């Protein structure tokens, strides 16, 4: 059963049967924006998923979407900016103070943060990054890769010359056949190439 609260806003899915933001929901949110009614905005917009908030931002006229972001303040989910058209994202970010962007960026994962920061001018980007705690700007990543764990032999191509002594046999492993040390090889490293022996690689990367 669909419930409607005292604001007249239904708690049902914000989308209609065509996948667009419901007109009644959009109208009520627009009215709340016009009244600068932050309590209604916080009650019905903060709860939205980032993708829903992105769709709402795209459905609102430009002045209203900017006012909505301002009314939400620190409650605005910056991740929603990764869900909107680039032009809308830049329009919103251009109107946001750098300290608000820095506060929001600090709550995002690195990929989403980079996605938003790359749209900014270098000066704004530097200012925002300077406001982030050091621990928010540094990330350590340990990575391990394993190849041919069971050390299974992988043979190279079999000889195909009828009158050759090697006809029907193979004289090297697949990795060596593709390596630089074999005539006709492709120049790949025989240690790390396909068909090579069991190999483990480890990497420690510092991102900042």
C-alpha positions as CSV (number, residue, x, y, z in Angstrom):
1,X,0.0,0.0,0.0
2,X,1.3,3.4,-0.9
3,X,1.5,5.9,1.9
4,X,1.5,9.7,1.7
5,X,2.9,11.9,4.5
6,X,1.8,15.3,5.7
7,X,3.8,16.9,2.9
8,X,1.7,15.2,0.3
9,X,4.7,13.3,-1.0
10,X,4.2,9.6,-1.6
11,X,6.8,7.2,-0.2
12,X,6.5,5.0,-3.3
13,X,9.2,4.5,-5.9
14,X,10.1,7.9,-7.3
15,X,9.8,6.6,-10.9
16,X,6.7,6.2,-13.0
17,X,5.9,3.3,-15.3
18,X,8.1,4.8,-18.0
19,X,11.2,5.1,-15.8
20,X,11.0,8.9,-15.4
21,X,10.8,10.7,-12.1
22,X,7.2,10.9,-11.1
23,X,5.6,14.3,-11.8
24,X,3.9,14.5,-8.5
25,X,7.2,13.9,-6.6
26,X,9.0,16.4,-8.8
27,X,6.3,19.0,-8.3
28,X,6.3,18.6,-4.5
29,X,10.1,18.8,-4.4
30,X,10.1,21.9,-6.6
31,X,7.6,23.6,-4.4
32,X,9.7,22.8,-1.3
33,X,12.7,24.3,-3.1
34,X,10.8,27.4,-4.0
35,X,9.8,27.7,-0.3
36,X,13.4,26.9,0.8
37,X,11.8,24.3,3.0
38,X,14.9,22.4,4.1
39,X,13.0,20.1,6.4
40,X,10.9,18.7,3.5
41,X,14.1,18.5,1.3
42,X,16.0,16.6,4.0
43,X,13.1,14.2,4.7
44,X,12.5,13.2,1.1
45,X,15.8,13.8,-0.8
46,X,18.5,12.7,1.6
47,X,17.1,9.2,1.7
48,X,17.4,8.8,-2.1
49,X,20.0,6.5,-3.6
50,X,22.8,8.2,-5.5
51,X,21.3,7.2,-8.9
52,X,17.8,8.4,-7.8
53,X,19.3,11.7,-6.7
54,X,21.1,12.0,-10.0
55,X,17.9,11.5,-11.9
56,X,16.2,14.1,-9.7
57,X,18.9,16.6,-10.4
58,X,18.6,16.0,-14.2
59,X,14.8,16.4,-14.0
60,X,14.9,19.7,-12.2
61,X,15.4,23.1,-14.0
62,X,19.0,24.5,-13.6
63,X,18.1,27.1,-11.0
64,X,16.2,24.6,-8.8
65,X,18.9,21.9,-8.9
66,X,21.5,24.5,-7.7
67,X,19.1,25.6,-4.9
68,X,18.5,22.0,-4.0
69,X,22.3,21.4,-3.6
70,X,22.6,24.5,-1.5
71,X,19.7,23.5,0.7
72,X,21.1,20.1,1.3
73,X,24.5,21.5,2.3
74,X,26.6,18.9,3.9
75,X,23.8,16.3,3.4
76,X,24.3,16.4,-0.4
77,X,25.6,13.1,-1.6
78,X,28.5,14.0,-3.9
79,X,28.4,10.5,-5.4
80,X,25.2,11.6,-7.2
81,X,27.4,13.8,-9.4
82,X,28.9,10.7,-11.0
83,X,25.4,9.8,-12.2
84,X,24.5,12.9,-14.1
85,X,25.4,14.3,-17.5
86,X,28.8,16.0,-17.6
87,X,27.3,19.4,-18.4
88,X,25.1,19.2,-15.3
89,X,27.9,18.0,-13.2
90,X,30.1,20.9,-14.2
91,X,27.3,23.4,-13.7
92,X,26.7,22.2,-10.1
93,X,30.4,21.9,-9.2
94,X,31.1,25.4,-10.5
95,X,28.6,26.8,-8.1
96,X,29.7,24.9,-5.1
97,X,32.3,26.4,-2.7
98,X,35.6,24.5,-2.6
99,X,35.3,23.7,1.1
100,X,31.9,21.9,0.5
101,X,33.5,20.0,-2.4
102,X,36.5,19.0,-0.2
103,X,34.2,17.8,2.6
104,X,32.1,15.7,0.1
105,X,35.2,14.4,-1.8
106,X,36.6,13.1,1.5
107,X,33.7,10.7,1.8
108,X,34.0,9.2,-1.7
109,X,36.2,6.4,-2.9
110,X,39.2,7.4,-5.0
111,X,37.6,6.6,-8.4
112,X,34.5,8.7,-7.7
113,X,36.7,11.5,-6.3
114,X,38.9,11.6,-9.4
115,X,35.8,11.5,-11.6
116,X,34.6,14.8,-10.0
117,X,38.0,16.5,-9.6
118,X,39.0,16.0,-13.2
119,X,36.3,18.5,-14.3
120,X,37.8,21.3,-12.1
121,X,40.4,23.9,-13.0
122,X,43.9,23.1,-11.7
123,X,43.8,25.9,-9.1
124,X,40.5,24.8,-7.7
125,X,41.7,21.2,-7.7
126,X,44.8,22.0,-5.8
127,X,42.9,24.1,-3.2
128,X,40.4,21.2,-2.7
129,X,43.2,18.6,-2.3
130,X,45.0,20.8,0.1
131,X,42.0,20.8,2.4
132,X,41.8,17.0,2.6
133,X,43.6,15.2,5.5
134,X,46.8,13.5,4.5
135,X,45.3,10.1,5.1
136,X,42.5,10.9,2.6
137,X,45.1,11.7,-0.1
138,X,47.4,8.7,0.3
139,X,46.5,5.1,-0.5
140,X,48.7,2.0,-0.3
141,X,47.9,-1.0,-2.5
142,X,49.4,-4.5,-2.3
143,X,48.8,-6.7,-5.3
144,X,49.8,-10.3,-6.0
145,X,49.5,-12.2,-9.3
146,X,50.0,-15.9,-9.9
147,X,50.6,-17.5,-13.3
148,X,50.5,-21.2,-14.0
149,X,50.0,-22.1,-10.4
150,X,50.1,-25.9,-11.0
151,X,53.2,-25.6,-13.3
152,X,51.4,-27.4,-16.1
153,X,53.6,-27.8,-19.2
154,X,52.4,-25.9,-22.3
155,X,54.2,-27.1,-25.4
156,X,55.0,-25.0,-28.4
157,X,54.0,-25.7,-32.0
158,X,54.7,-29.1,-33.5
159,X,57.0,-29.4,-36.5
160,X,55.1,-29.3,-39.8
161,X,57.9,-29.9,-42.3
162,X,57.4,-33.4,-43.7
163,X,61.0,-34.2,-44.5
164,X,62.4,-32.7,-41.2
165,X,63.5,-34.8,-38.3
166,X,61.3,-32.8,-36.0
167,X,58.1,-33.4,-38.0
168,X,55.2,-34.1,-35.6
169,X,57.2,-33.2,-32.5
170,X,57.8,-30.1,-30.5
171,X,61.2,-28.9,-29.4
172,X,60.3,-26.1,-27.0
173,X,57.7,-24.8,-24.6
174,X,55.0,-22.4,-25.6
175,X,56.6,-19.5,-23.7
176,X,60.0,-20.0,-25.4
177,X,58.4,-20.4,-28.8
178,X,57.0,-16.9,-28.4
179,X,60.1,-15.5,-26.8
180,X,63.0,-13.5,-28.2
181,X,65.5,-16.4,-28.0
182,X,63.8,-18.6,-30.6
183,X,64.0,-18.0,-34.3
184,X,60.6,-16.7,-35.5
185,X,59.6,-15.8,-32.0
186,X,57.6,-12.7,-31.3
187,X,60.1,-11.1,-28.9
188,X,57.9,-11.6,-25.7
189,X,59.6,-12.3,-22.4
190,X,59.7,-16.2,-22.0
191,X,59.4,-15.9,-18.2
192,X,56.2,-14.0,-18.1
193,X,54.6,-15.1,-21.4
194,X,51.7,-17.5,-21.9
195,X,52.8,-21.0,-21.3
196,X,55.7,-20.1,-19.0
197,X,56.6,-21.8,-15.8
198,X,54.9,-21.2,-12.4
199,X,55.4,-17.5,-11.6
200,X,54.4,-15.2,-8.8
201,X,54.5,-11.4,-9.0
202,X,54.0,-9.0,-6.1
203,X,53.7,-5.2,-6.2
204,X,53.3,-2.5,-3.6
205,X,52.0,0.8,-4.9
206,X,51.7,4.1,-3.2
207,X,49.0,6.5,-4.6
208,X,49.0,10.1,-3.6
